[in-house]
Amino acid sequence: GYWQKQHTGADFEAFWRKSLHDGWIEGTAFATKSVSAKREDIGNPPQADPNAIELNIRRDPTIYDGQFSNNGWLQELPKTMNKLTWDNAILIGPKMAERLQIASKDVIELTLNGGGDQKKTVTGAAWIQAGHPDNSVTVTLGYGRTRAGRVGTGYGFDAYQLRTSDAPWFTTGVRIRKTGAVYELASVQGMQSMDTPDGAHRPLVRVATLEEYKNEPNFAPEMDENPPAELTLYKPYPYKEEAYAWGMAIDLNKCVGCNNCMIACQSENNIAVVGKEQTQLGRHMHWIRIDAYYQGDRDNPKAYFQPVPCMQCEDAPCEVVCPVGATNHSTEGLNNMVYNRCVGTRYCSNNCPYKVRRFNFLLFQDWTTPQYKMMRNPDVSVRSRGVMEKCSYCVQRITEHRIDAETASVREGKEIKVGDELQTACQQSCPADAIVFGNINNPDSKVSKLKAQSRNYALLGELNTRPRTTYLAEVTNPNPELKG
């Protein structure tokens, strides 16, 4: 009706259809303006004060510039380096935090004085980030929105207030003031600690330089005091020789901690979003997590990332303690979950040394909104309150390809074709090809060849759980001129 009033011609229908097709309305563009650069600073840039605090403005690693802030999957996805969810924070380095007596979660005020009426102030929670430069703060965009929708409204602070057209990403002269308040952030870093109860360190991520690897190629498995496989109280499972034996190898040399596998797993397996409050209580639901480890000086550490799904143990501690047989061993070596049997004792979670099981403390899924049925994977059960869940090696995909192999006569030998056809969701989404899944009974499979490498080791192998998921240790090749 508005454009009918604006259009004076008689051919409104043709005009309207053309506008809809093109995506714009002719004759409505602003007049072109001619601009020229101010050249007085070119060749003679102003010298920055070395003691001034720098301000770095970055797009958020999960919700970008805010356009994805109403996506619950991305809000609950931990940031790569600090594992924060549902909020942004003012990132500062350890030295600066110590000097200004700022602790993580302290509410601080950032003031950027551009002169005159250009004074800008934002308030947000601080987070001490290992490896962050001194005399510098980093803020991320996309939060603090007031009309983003049910999910995105009201979380974090609006860093756009500090952004100007002449300094959109970087500037200096920021002042910091502690307000005395504390804001609770939801970070999942350290929630699934696999160290011993007395705090003793375990070599979870194993790293060597190229020279060390050449001198001792078996350094990774030799770090374990692995007991013999036959030294166990578990009754061996009677596998058939011709059966598939599913396994996974994760190359730590390739993993960059992007969290892509977490989102892919959540999409594939109908994993619920639990919200900030439940995340703070340690009740996040992701079936695979990316642990971040920092080694060395906190001001300039080395960072390592380790994806941790269910290990699918041969001697699974979770199976023997379940009173109703809800978690059990399959003929192909998977630790299955039978959701209909689970009564929520959580014994399996308590007995899992890898801390990869998740429990539905509340009814996190919406069972009534019909539109959600189109969002979910129909091949995966939607879990209810009181049920334990975990990584299944995407058993629905395995089953689908097994049915295809049994019914399609064009497939020679009726074998499940592993590789481009059968992949787990995490493997399929990994941009670095760090995760490899397949049949370890086939010595020619890619996963078998990776497990045969000298870098291959079992996580917490000294516990003799005999996990089907193993890791390839990281080998670095640092430039000696840049070292230190």
C-alpha positions as CSV (number, residue, x, y, z in Angstrom):
1,G,0.0,0.0,0.0
2,Y,2.9,2.4,0.8
3,W,4.5,1.9,-2.6
4,Q,1.2,2.2,-4.4
5,K,1.0,5.7,-3.1
6,Q,4.7,6.4,-4.1
7,H,4.3,5.1,-7.6
8,T,2.5,7.5,-9.9
9,G,2.4,5.4,-13.1
10,A,-0.5,3.1,-14.2
11,D,1.7,0.0,-14.5
12,F,2.1,-0.6,-10.8
13,E,1.8,-4.4,-11.0
14,A,4.7,-4.6,-13.5
15,F,6.7,-2.1,-11.4
16,W,6.1,-4.0,-8.2
17,R,7.0,-7.4,-9.7
18,K,10.2,-6.1,-11.2
19,S,11.2,-4.5,-7.8
20,L,10.6,-7.7,-6.0
21,H,12.6,-9.6,-8.6
22,D,15.5,-7.2,-8.5
23,G,15.5,-6.7,-4.8
24,W,15.5,-2.9,-5.0
25,I,13.3,0.0,-6.3
26,E,14.7,2.1,-9.0
27,G,15.2,5.8,-8.4
28,T,15.5,5.4,-4.6
29,A,19.3,5.5,-4.3
30,F,21.0,8.4,-2.5
31,A,22.9,10.8,-4.6
32,T,26.6,9.9,-5.1
33,K,29.0,11.9,-2.9
34,S,32.5,12.7,-3.8
35,V,35.0,12.2,-0.9
36,S,38.7,12.7,-0.6
37,A,41.2,11.5,2.1
38,K,42.7,14.0,4.5
39,R,46.4,13.9,3.8
40,E,47.9,15.8,6.7
41,D,48.7,12.6,8.7
42,I,50.0,10.6,5.7
43,G,53.7,10.0,6.0
44,N,53.8,11.5,9.5
45,P,51.6,9.3,11.7
46,P,51.1,10.3,15.3
47,Q,53.3,8.4,17.8
48,A,51.4,6.3,20.2
49,D,52.1,6.4,24.0
50,P,53.9,3.2,24.9
51,N,52.2,3.2,28.3
52,A,48.7,3.8,26.9
53,I,46.3,0.9,27.1
54,E,45.3,-0.5,23.8
55,L,41.8,-1.5,22.8
56,N,41.3,-4.4,20.4
57,I,37.8,-4.9,19.0
58,R,37.1,-8.3,17.4
59,R,34.1,-10.2,16.0
60,D,32.9,-12.8,18.4
61,P,34.2,-16.3,17.6
62,T,30.7,-17.8,17.9
63,I,28.0,-15.2,17.2
64,Y,30.2,-13.1,14.9
65,D,29.1,-9.5,14.8
66,G,25.8,-10.3,16.5
67,Q,23.8,-11.6,13.5
68,F,23.9,-15.1,15.1
69,S,23.2,-14.0,18.7
70,N,19.7,-15.5,18.7
71,N,21.1,-19.0,17.9
72,G,21.2,-21.1,21.1
73,W,23.7,-23.6,19.7
74,L,26.2,-20.8,19.1
75,Q,25.5,-19.0,22.4
76,E,26.3,-22.2,24.3
77,L,29.3,-23.1,22.2
78,P,32.4,-22.4,24.3
79,K,34.9,-19.8,22.9
80,T,38.0,-21.4,21.7
81,M,40.5,-19.9,24.1
82,N,38.6,-19.1,27.3
83,K,35.6,-21.5,27.0
84,L,33.1,-18.8,27.9
85,T,29.5,-19.3,26.9
86,W,26.5,-17.0,26.8
87,D,28.5,-13.8,27.4
88,N,31.4,-11.7,26.1
89,A,34.1,-10.5,28.5
90,I,36.8,-7.9,28.6
91,L,40.0,-9.9,28.1
92,I,43.1,-8.8,29.9
93,G,46.5,-10.3,30.4
94,P,47.8,-11.8,33.7
95,K,50.4,-9.1,34.3
96,M,48.0,-6.3,33.8
97,A,45.4,-8.0,36.0
98,E,47.9,-8.4,38.8
99,R,49.1,-4.8,38.4
100,L,45.5,-3.4,38.5
101,Q,44.3,-6.0,41.1
102,I,41.6,-7.3,38.8
103,A,40.3,-10.8,39.0
104,S,38.2,-12.8,36.5
105,K,34.5,-11.9,36.8
106,D,35.2,-8.4,38.3
107,V,33.1,-5.8,36.6
108,I,35.3,-3.1,35.2
109,E,34.5,0.1,33.3
110,L,36.3,1.0,30.0
111,T,36.4,4.6,29.1
112,L,37.7,5.8,25.7
113,N,38.1,9.6,25.6
114,G,38.1,10.9,22.0
115,G,37.9,14.5,23.1
116,G,34.9,16.8,23.4
117,D,31.7,14.8,23.4
118,Q,33.4,11.7,22.1
119,K,33.8,10.1,25.5
120,K,32.6,6.5,25.4
121,T,32.1,4.2,28.3
122,V,31.1,0.5,28.6
123,T,30.9,-1.8,31.6
124,G,31.6,-5.5,31.4
125,A,33.1,-8.5,33.3
126,A,36.9,-9.0,33.1
127,W,38.4,-12.3,32.2
128,I,42.1,-13.0,32.6
129,Q,43.3,-14.7,29.5
130,A,46.6,-16.5,29.4
131,G,48.8,-15.3,26.6
132,H,47.0,-11.9,26.2
133,P,49.4,-9.0,25.7
134,D,50.2,-6.6,28.5
135,N,48.7,-3.0,28.4
136,S,45.9,-4.2,26.2
137,V,42.3,-5.2,26.4
138,T,40.2,-7.1,23.9
139,V,36.4,-6.9,23.5
140,T,34.2,-8.8,21.2
141,L,31.1,-7.6,19.3
142,G,27.7,-9.0,19.0
143,Y,26.5,-9.0,22.6
144,G,24.5,-6.5,24.7
145,R,21.6,-6.6,22.3
146,T,18.2,-5.4,23.5
147,R,16.0,-6.7,20.7
148,A,17.7,-9.8,19.4
149,G,15.0,-12.4,20.2
150,R,14.3,-14.9,23.0
151,V,17.8,-16.3,23.0
152,G,20.0,-13.3,22.2
153,T,18.5,-10.5,24.2
154,G,20.2,-9.3,27.4
155,Y,23.5,-11.3,27.4
156,G,26.9,-9.6,27.7
157,F,27.7,-5.9,27.0
158,D,27.6,-3.8,23.9
159,A,31.2,-3.3,22.7
160,Y,29.9,-1.3,19.7
161,Q,29.8,1.7,22.0
162,L,33.6,1.8,21.9
163,R,33.8,1.5,18.1
164,T,34.3,4.6,15.9
165,S,34.4,5.0,12.1
166,D,38.1,6.2,12.2
167,A,39.2,3.3,14.6
168,P,36.8,0.4,14.0
169,W,39.2,-2.3,15.2
170,F,42.1,-0.8,17.2
171,T,42.8,2.3,19.2
172,T,44.7,3.5,22.3
173,G,44.0,5.6,25.3
174,V,41.5,3.4,27.2
175,R,41.1,3.9,30.9
176,I,40.1,1.1,33.3
177,R,38.2,1.4,36.5
178,K,37.0,-1.3,38.9
179,T,33.4,-0.9,39.9
180,G,33.5,-3.3,42.9
181,A,30.8,-5.5,41.4
182,V,31.1,-9.1,40.3
183,Y,29.3,-10.6,37.2
184,E,29.0,-14.4,37.0
185,L,30.4,-15.8,33.7
186,A,29.7,-19.3,32.5
187,S,33.0,-20.9,31.4
188,V,33.3,-24.7,31.0
189,Q,37.1,-24.6,31.3
190,G,38.2,-27.2,33.8
191,M,34.7,-28.6,34.5
192,Q,35.7,-32.1,33.4
193,S,39.1,-32.4,35.0
194,M,40.8,-35.7,34.4
195,D,43.6,-35.2,36.8
196,T,43.9,-37.4,39.9
197,P,41.9,-36.6,43.0
198,D,45.0,-35.4,44.8
199,G,45.7,-32.9,41.9
200,A,48.6,-34.8,40.4
201,H,49.3,-34.0,36.8
202,R,48.6,-36.6,34.1
203,P,50.2,-36.4,30.6
204,L,46.9,-35.9,28.7
205,V,48.4,-34.0,25.8
206,R,51.7,-35.4,24.7
207,V,54.1,-33.2,22.8
208,A,57.6,-33.5,21.5
209,T,59.8,-31.5,19.1
210,L,60.8,-33.0,15.8
211,E,64.3,-33.7,17.1
212,E,62.9,-35.4,20.2
213,Y,60.6,-37.4,18.1
214,K,63.5,-38.6,15.8
215,N,65.5,-39.6,18.9
216,E,62.5,-41.3,20.6
217,P,59.7,-42.0,18.2
218,N,57.8,-44.1,20.7
219,F,57.7,-41.3,23.3
220,A,53.9,-41.0,23.5
221,P,53.0,-44.6,24.4
222,E,56.0,-45.1,26.6
223,M,54.8,-42.3,28.9
224,D,52.2,-44.7,30.2
225,E,52.6,-47.6,32.6
226,N,50.1,-49.6,30.7
227,P,49.1,-52.9,32.5
228,P,48.8,-56.0,30.3
229,A,45.4,-56.2,28.6
230,E,44.8,-59.6,30.1
231,L,45.3,-58.2,33.6
232,T,41.7,-57.3,34.2
233,L,38.6,-58.2,36.1
234,Y,36.4,-57.5,33.0
235,K,35.1,-60.5,31.2
236,P,36.3,-60.4,27.6
237,Y,33.6,-59.7,25.1
238,P,33.2,-62.6,22.5
239,Y,33.6,-60.7,19.2
240,K,33.2,-62.5,15.9
241,E,36.3,-62.3,13.7
242,E,34.3,-61.0,10.7
243,A,32.5,-58.3,12.7
244,Y,33.2,-54.7,12.3
245,A,35.3,-53.0,15.1
246,W,34.7,-49.3,15.1
247,G,37.4,-47.0,16.4
248,M,38.6,-43.4,16.1
249,A,42.0,-41.7,16.0
250,I,42.4,-38.0,16.7
251,D,45.5,-36.2,15.5
252,L,46.5,-33.5,17.9
253,N,48.9,-32.1,15.4
254,K,45.9,-31.0,13.3
255,C,43.4,-29.9,15.8
256,V,43.1,-26.1,16.0
257,G,40.3,-26.0,18.6
258,C,37.7,-24.5,16.3
259,N,34.8,-26.3,18.0
260,N,33.3,-27.2,14.6
261,C,32.9,-30.8,15.8
262,M,30.8,-29.7,18.8
263,I,28.2,-27.9,16.7
264,A,28.1,-30.8,14.1
265,C,27.5,-33.3,16.9
266,Q,24.8,-31.1,18.5
267,S,23.0,-30.9,15.2
268,E,23.3,-34.5,14.3
269,N,22.3,-35.9,17.7
270,N,19.5,-33.6,18.8
271,I,21.5,-32.3,21.8
272,A,19.6,-29.8,23.9
273,V,20.5,-26.2,24.7
274,V,20.4,-25.9,28.5
275,G,21.0,-22.2,29.1
276,K,23.5,-20.1,31.1
277,E,22.3,-21.0,34.5
278,Q,22.6,-24.8,33.9
279,T,26.0,-24.3,32.2
280,Q,27.3,-22.6,35.3
281,L,26.2,-25.7,37.3
282,G,28.3,-27.9,35.0
283,R,25.2,-29.3,33.2
284,H,26.1,-28.5,29.6
285,M,25.1,-31.3,27.2
286,H,27.8,-31.4,24.5
287,W,28.8,-35.0,23.6
288,I,32.2,-34.0,22.5
289,R,34.3,-31.2,24.1
290,I,37.5,-29.5,23.2
291,D,39.9,-29.2,26.2
292,A,42.3,-26.3,26.0
293,Y,45.7,-26.6,27.9
294,Y,48.3,-24.0,28.5
295,Q,51.9,-24.8,29.1
296,G,54.7,-22.5,30.4
297,D,54.6,-18.9,31.3
298,R,51.0,-17.6,31.6
299,D,52.0,-14.4,29.8
300,N,53.4,-16.3,26.8
301,P,52.2,-19.9,27.0
302,K,52.0,-22.7,24.5
303,A,48.4,-23.7,23.8
304,Y,47.1,-27.2,23.0
305,F,43.7,-28.5,22.1
306,Q,42.3,-32.0,22.7
307,P,38.8,-33.2,21.4
308,V,37.3,-35.6,24.0
309,P,34.3,-37.7,22.9
310,C,33.3,-41.0,24.5
311,M,36.2,-43.3,24.4
312,Q,34.1,-46.4,23.6
313,C,36.2,-48.4,26.1
314,E,36.7,-52.1,25.7
315,D,36.8,-52.4,29.5
316,A,34.2,-49.8,30.1
317,P,33.8,-48.7,33.8
318,C,30.4,-47.3,33.0
319,E,28.9,-50.6,31.9
320,V,29.6,-52.6,35.1
321,V,27.9,-50.2,37.5
322,C,24.6,-49.6,35.6
323,P,22.0,-51.5,37.7
324,V,19.5,-51.8,34.8
325,G,21.8,-52.5,31.8
326,A,21.1,-49.2,30.1
327,T,24.7,-48.9,29.0
328,N,26.1,-52.0,27.4
329,H,28.6,-53.4,24.9
330,S,27.6,-54.0,21.3
331,T,28.9,-56.7,19.1
332,E,31.0,-54.1,17.3
333,G,32.6,-52.6,20.4
334,L,30.3,-49.6,21.0
335,N,29.2,-48.6,24.4
336,N,25.5,-48.3,23.7
337,M,22.9,-46.3,25.6
338,V,19.4,-47.7,25.8
339,Y,17.5,-44.6,26.8
340,N,14.3,-46.5,27.6
341,R,16.1,-48.5,30.4
342,C,17.9,-45.6,32.0
343,V,16.5,-44.7,35.5
344,G,19.0,-41.8,36.1
345,T,21.2,-43.3,38.9
346,R,24.2,-41.5,37.3
347,Y,26.5,-44.3,38.5
348,C,28.0,-44.5,34.9
349,S,28.9,-40.8,34.9
350,N,30.5,-41.1,38.3
351,N,32.5,-44.1,37.2
352,C,33.7,-42.6,33.9
353,P,37.3,-41.4,34.2
354,Y,36.9,-39.3,31.0
355,K,33.9,-37.3,32.2
356,V,32.1,-37.5,28.8
357,R,28.6,-38.5,30.0
358,R,25.8,-36.0,30.2
359,F,22.6,-36.2,32.3
360,N,19.3,-34.5,31.7
361,F,18.6,-32.9,35.1
362,L,15.6,-31.1,33.6
363,L,13.4,-31.5,30.6
364,F,15.7,-29.5,28.3
365,Q,13.9,-30.4,25.1
366,D,10.7,-28.8,23.9
367,W,8.4,-31.7,23.0
368,T,5.3,-29.6,22.1
369,T,6.4,-27.0,19.5
370,P,5.7,-28.7,16.2
371,Q,8.3,-26.7,14.2
372,Y,11.1,-28.3,16.3
373,K,10.3,-31.6,14.7
374,M,11.7,-30.3,11.4
375,M,14.9,-29.2,13.1
376,R,15.7,-32.5,14.7
377,N,17.3,-35.6,13.2
378,P,14.5,-38.2,12.9
379,D,17.1,-41.0,13.2
380,V,18.1,-40.0,16.7
381,S,16.0,-40.3,19.9
382,V,15.1,-37.1,21.7
383,R,16.0,-37.6,25.3
384,S,13.8,-36.7,28.3
385,R,14.4,-35.7,31.9
386,G,16.3,-38.2,34.1
387,V,18.1,-39.9,31.2
388,M,21.9,-40.2,30.7
389,E,23.3,-39.6,27.2
390,K,26.7,-39.6,25.5
391,C,28.6,-39.9,22.2
392,S,27.5,-43.0,20.2
393,Y,30.0,-42.9,17.3
394,C,26.9,-41.7,15.3
395,V,25.5,-45.2,15.5
396,Q,22.5,-44.1,13.4
397,R,24.9,-43.5,10.5
398,I,26.5,-46.9,11.0
399,T,23.1,-48.5,11.0
400,E,22.0,-46.6,7.9
401,H,25.1,-47.7,5.9
402,R,24.8,-51.3,7.2
403,I,21.2,-51.5,5.8
404,D,22.4,-50.0,2.5
405,A,25.2,-52.5,2.3
406,E,22.9,-55.4,3.0
407,T,20.2,-54.3,0.5
408,A,22.2,-52.9,-2.4
409,S,23.5,-55.6,-4.6
410,V,25.8,-53.2,-6.5
411,R,28.1,-53.0,-3.5
412,E,30.6,-55.8,-3.8
413,G,30.8,-58.1,-0.8
414,K,28.1,-56.1,0.9
415,E,30.6,-54.3,3.0
416,I,30.1,-50.9,4.7
417,K,32.2,-48.5,2.8
418,V,34.0,-46.3,5.3
419,G,35.5,-43.0,4.3
420,D,33.7,-40.5,2.2
421,E,30.4,-42.5,2.6
422,L,30.5,-43.4,6.4
423,Q,31.8,-40.6,8.6
424,T,30.8,-39.5,12.1
425,A,29.4,-36.0,12.3
426,C,32.5,-34.7,14.1
427,Q,34.8,-36.2,11.4
428,Q,32.7,-34.9,8.6
429,S,32.8,-31.3,9.9
430,C,36.5,-31.1,10.9
431,P,38.2,-28.7,8.5
432,A,41.6,-29.9,9.5
433,D,40.8,-33.7,9.1
434,A,42.0,-34.2,12.6
435,I,39.3,-36.9,13.4
436,V,39.4,-40.2,11.6
437,F,36.8,-43.0,12.2
438,G,36.6,-46.4,10.7
439,N,36.9,-50.2,11.0
440,I,40.0,-51.2,13.0
441,N,39.5,-54.8,12.0
442,N,40.5,-53.8,8.5
443,P,44.3,-53.3,8.5
444,D,44.1,-51.2,5.3
445,S,41.6,-48.7,6.8
446,K,42.9,-45.2,7.4
447,V,42.1,-45.4,11.1
448,S,44.1,-48.6,11.5
449,K,47.1,-47.1,9.8
450,L,47.0,-44.1,12.1
451,K,46.7,-46.3,15.2
452,A,49.7,-48.2,14.0
453,Q,51.9,-45.1,14.1
454,S,54.4,-44.6,16.9
455,R,52.7,-41.4,17.9
456,N,49.5,-43.2,18.9
457,Y,48.6,-43.4,22.6
458,A,45.5,-44.1,24.7
459,L,44.2,-41.3,27.0
460,L,44.5,-42.5,30.6
461,G,45.9,-45.7,29.3
462,E,47.2,-46.6,32.7
463,L,43.6,-47.3,33.9
464,N,43.4,-50.2,31.4
465,T,40.1,-49.1,30.0
466,R,41.4,-50.0,26.5
467,P,39.6,-47.1,24.7
468,R,38.7,-47.4,21.1
469,T,39.4,-43.7,20.7
470,T,43.1,-42.9,20.7
471,Y,45.3,-39.9,20.0
472,L,48.3,-39.1,17.9
473,A,50.8,-37.0,19.9
474,E,51.7,-33.6,18.7
475,V,55.1,-33.1,17.1
476,T,56.3,-29.5,16.7
477,N,59.1,-28.1,14.6
478,P,59.9,-24.7,16.0
479,N,62.2,-22.3,14.2
480,P,65.3,-22.0,16.5
481,E,65.6,-18.3,15.6
482,L,62.1,-17.6,16.9
483,K,62.2,-19.9,19.9
484,G,61.8,-18.1,23.2
